[in-house]
């Protein structure tokens, strides 16, 4: 009898060009991070979970009284877990300390996406216009700098390994494309342009690759349960190649998911419904 699954946590190996399954579960889980200790972090059912590849199952992480964790979470350079959670005033960013989660002093809504050195990068809406922009701050939430204007949707920021650039997606040219700018917001420009709707670029820690998620043309936003593809390119935008077609979308690679050495990355694949028993 085939076990029903909704979510499949998988790893793509760059050298072999193959994927292997880490965990399949009937629960909807999203947005894997590759923890420096070799385990994975995912969110599901409003909580944060740990998956040990040696004994693959969902192990709940204590996030205190938070119960609406979304798929924007990860690990800071100092090893602390950072996560975004909703409450009545919108998404806030929290860091897990020894005595529980601590909210950063950032306006809401804010959605964490990346970290390098002593800075974090996140998407946010400011000024009451609800337009999503890219901002950075210190890891304690101080010194916020909003880097992108409010005339388009900018999302999914992630730092280059050297911290000099921020990769992100923007629909400023008509539909979501992959962009890059200086870490101070200077020289923002699309890295390439094509007909696909492209989201969530993630440069590898080794500096050799960038992966991103491609939706079919005319897709609106970054929906769940869609036919999508994972692509890889060089940091200059060249040598673009499709790695894998899959059923995924929202939750597949929202946040950084590379192995620390850049040899592989984690992603989520989904089924629209549980398969029939066989």
Steps between C-alpha positions, in 0.01 A plus 500: 500500500638836398518754782318824422712814502434867436848647548835357393819652645777431251864587431645583160865406455682739265771260381277202423198704388263278695250538783457277803209490741564586866144487638147460366205593719121551469549841668547814293854611585693779330821694448792278601817647648821299516625538858881505549467182711366312196133499599219686326249756625148520354173661602158334510172541683618837634803347670869446430642149463840333486579203274806287569595320175636208705160446664262690274190613686349830606636615836323808640721798588397699806397845374330605823148630463532566127255295295481665157851448368519560124752379243756779553754359747862397515828501691710804591880491458533452877279188487180644646172424326313798356136477396200700388163454671161666466291659769211745495723779368675310220819299453782573744858370514623310807828346613501188718700568816571268792187617680271502195421715196595869505329740260730730307408866520381521141175642367245251369451337262853364453606165355857376555689360201878513540799584720867575454743615767315734736219592256169338409298552181122484495188596307273757662217745442549851635309825492154344482509437123536117533757493219763237581856631506847375594666621822800415716579552866744384764426154640344666806254694285678836528608719210231413247564611142223464241687442173237477227234752391127451540409485132523119459497175697849406620542176694718204598832674584811291560861618545789397279764298690728804535213721618560758226176433311138411562311276263121536480203481266311801367209561263615854420551407133156340467516158665726349765860466388829437682681819605820588681612818677775617731443431868438874534230492230720644224494390136186284521438328166360176356764232448315365195151516351281222370129414475489294820386644832813459713523506880729437797861511377754340735877524440705205619744543792787400269415789265473283188123462455165675536176303508152641450139391454328552164123513453332484159440829316212717627497341846381746764700511821668183627213255554509157658424182303627600157712349228835672549868443431825540689775675304871555558726772358843655548517813718532716188171364365666277241484126447135480604364146502185332623567244771159355567131531415279438803165567666571766760518879523432674829711314757746340255805729552370817669810536718871407485533121480856432382733257672781694673754389237272581204497140375123453530178676595172395658156558348138395538293309247123460546207288393163664439336226705598173665551216249259207490588199712656219305 
